[in-house]
């Protein structure tokens, strides 16, 4: 489902127990200097990621200061984050002129401990090539490095490298729990483009060999992936970014099932197997 950009007034874009993607949660919070935002998500672990600006985050009385610091957009520096355990009370305060903050959550059972993720903790992966039109960079915020500190949540930022190109290809899905071939992971994207008037397309194909749907993605678009194969593409001349949240039904490691028609191209894209192995 495509949700066009709108003023959500700091209310969840994807709330808990959403009927389409019940395993994940997503909110965008915009604050001015000195303003606070508090939340609590029973049944969900989460993380707070400033898209821009800087915040102090307090989780159950423990405070993490100076989180973030990116300037004009998500290309302006490295992401930082604070992990919030299931059901914990969290409050963050804007300490810069303004801040735009992503809250990403996943349904889980365990109650763990809060921690911060600084720029040095980000796990960076770059793969693909200009020749295959698949060149991209992934910044894992809550990724393999944090595997023993979280339950079901995976959070990353994905960038096309250069101007234009494909992402999420070869086409894959993760909508059915059938280990060891595939896991059920709900997923949510939030897109940004550089320049902001850039745009792209999100494809969604439910069955191999049958026509799917194409969605016109713009700066600020949110896309909910309940099921199906879902590659996306940026128009030539524009850089594309998307914030991605994954929540697993039975486990945290993601096992993608590649569309049979295109699966052989896993062998043609440089570094893609290393990329696949990082979603753990």
N, C-alpha and C positions, 0 to 999 in steps of 0.2 A: 504494500500500500504506500502510495506517495502522499506525504503531507507537505503542502506548499508552505513557504515561510510565512509566519504570522507572529503577532505580538502575543506571546503566551503568558505575559504578566507574571513570570516566575512560577507558573503552574506547570505540572508535568505534561510533557508532550506524549510520552508513553507511560501511563501510570502502572502501579502494581496490578497484577492479575489482568492485564490487558487481554481481551479475548483472542487477539491475533498472535501476539508474541508474549505469552504470560511469563516466560522465563527471564525477561529483561525489563529494565526501567530506564527512562531517559528524561532529563529536565535540562533546560537552559535558564540560568539565573543571571540577570544583569543588575549590577549595583554601582552606586557612586561611592566616593571616598567616605568611610565612616559608617556605611550602611551594613547591616547584618542580615543573614538569612539562616534560618534553622530548619532542620528536617529530621525525620525519623522514619525508617522503613522496616516495619515488622516483616520478618520472613525473607528479607533481601539484604545481602551485603552490597556495598557500593564504594565508589571512589569519586573524589572531587578533583576536577582537572580544570584549571583556568585556561580558557582559550586565549584570552588576553588579560593583562593586568596582574595584580598581585593581591593575595589574600592571606590572612591568618586563619587557621582552622583549629577548632577545639572539638575533641571527640571524648565524651565521657570524662571531662575534666583534664584531659591531656592536650596541650596546645602545641601546634606545629606552626612556626612563624615563617613569613616571607616565602610563601609557596607561589610559584609562577614567575611572572616578570616579563612575559612576552609583550611586545609593543603593539603595533598597528594591526597585526593579523597573526594567523597561526604559522606563517612562514618566518616570523620574526623571533627566532630563538627556539629553545627546546621546551617540551612539556614537562610539567611537574605535577605531583598528585599527592593526595592523602587517602589512604584506605580506611573505610568506615565499616566495622563489623556488623553483622546482621542485627537489626533492631536497635543499634546504638543511637544515642542522641548526638547530633553533629550541628555545629554552628560555624559559619565562616563570616569574616569581616573584610570588606574591601579596604586595602591600605594604599592603593594607587588612586589616580584621579577617577578611573572607572575600571570595571572588570566584567568580563563575560565568562561565566563558569559553567562547565558541563558537569552534570551528575549522572554517573553511569552505574546501573545496578543489575544484579543477577539473583534470582531466587536460589536459596541454599538452605542447608540444615545446620551447619556448624557455626559456632560463635568463636571467632578468633580475636586477634589483637590488632589495634590500629598501628599503622606505620606510615612513614612518608616515603615518597619516591622523588628523588632529586634528579637533575639533568644527568649526573654521572651514572645513575642507575638505569637509564633508558637503554633498551636492547635494540640496536639499529641493524636493520637488514636491508640490503639493496640488491635487486636482481633484475632479470630481463635484459633487454637490449633495444637500442633504437631501431635496429634492423627488423626485429619482430614486433615492434610497436607496443612493447610490454614493459618498458623501463620504468621501475618505480622503487620508492623507498618506504620502508615501514619502520615506525618508531613504536616498539612495544612498551607501553606504560605499565600495565599490569600483565606481565607475560611470563615467560619461562623462568626468568630470574626470581620471580616472586611465587613460584609454584608451591612452595611449602608454607606460604603465609596466607593463601586465599583458598576458597572452596570451589566455586563454579565460574567465577568472573574472569573474562579476558577483555582487555581494553587496549586499543592500538590507534595510531594515526597513520594513514596511508596517503602517500603523495605520488602523483605522476611525476616522473623526472623528464624535464624538457616540456615542450608545448604540444599537448595532445597525446593520445595513446590509450591503450586498453588496460583495464584492471580486472582482477577476478577471472582471468582467463588462463588456461582452459576452463570452460564453464563447469561449475561444480555445484553441489547441493549438500545440505546437512540437516535434513528434515525428518529423518527416520532413525530410530535407535535400533541398529542391527549390527552389533559388534561381531567381528572386527572390521567390517567394511565401511561403516558409517555411524556417526553419532547424531543425536538430535540436539542441535544448538539453535536457539532463536537468535536473530541478529537485527541490529538497528544501525543505520548510517545517518550521519549528518554531513552534508556536502558544503564545501566552500570552493570558490574559484578565484583565480588571480589572472587578470583583473576581475573585479567583482561582476562585470557584465558577461563574463564567460558562462559557458553552459555545457551540458553533456547529456548523456542518455543512459538510463538504467534499463537493462533488459531483464525480463522474468519469463522463463519458459518452464512450464510445469511438467511436461513430458518430452522425452527425447523423440525427435522425429515429427513433433507436432508444433505448429506455430505458437509463439508466445506473445507477450505484450512489450511495448516500449514506452518509457516514461521520460518526459522532458524534465531534466534536472537542472536547477538553477542554484545560485548562491543562497544557502540557508535551507535547501530542501532536506527533509527527513524521509528516510525510506525504511519501511518495516518488511523484513524478510521472514515470512512464515514458512514458506516452502518453495521449492523450485530452484532451477539453475539461474544464476544471477550475475553475469558479467556487466561491467559498465565501461563507459568511454567518455573522454573529454574531447571536445572539438579541437581541431588544429589551431595553434596560436594561444592556447590557454592552459594554465596549470590547474590541476584538480587535486583537492584534498578531501578525505572523508574520515571523520571520527567514527570508529566502529566499536560496538559493544556486542559481545557474545556471552550467552549464558547456556550452560550445558544442563541437560536433563539428568543424566546419570553419572557424568564425569566432567572434569574440566578440560582435558585434552580433546582437541577438535580432530575428528577424522572426516575429511572431505571425500565425497564420492564424485569422481569426475565423470562428466557426461560421456557415455560410450562413444558417441559420434566424434568427439574432439579429444578424448583422453590421450591419444598418442602424442599430442603436442606437448605433454609434460616433458617429453624427451627433447624438444626443440628449443625450449626457453632457458637460457643460461641462469643457473642458480635457483631455479624454482623449487627444487627438492629441498634445498636448505631452508627456503621460506616456509614450505609446508611443515617442516619439522619443528619450526619455532612456535606454532600455535598449540602449546602444551601447558 
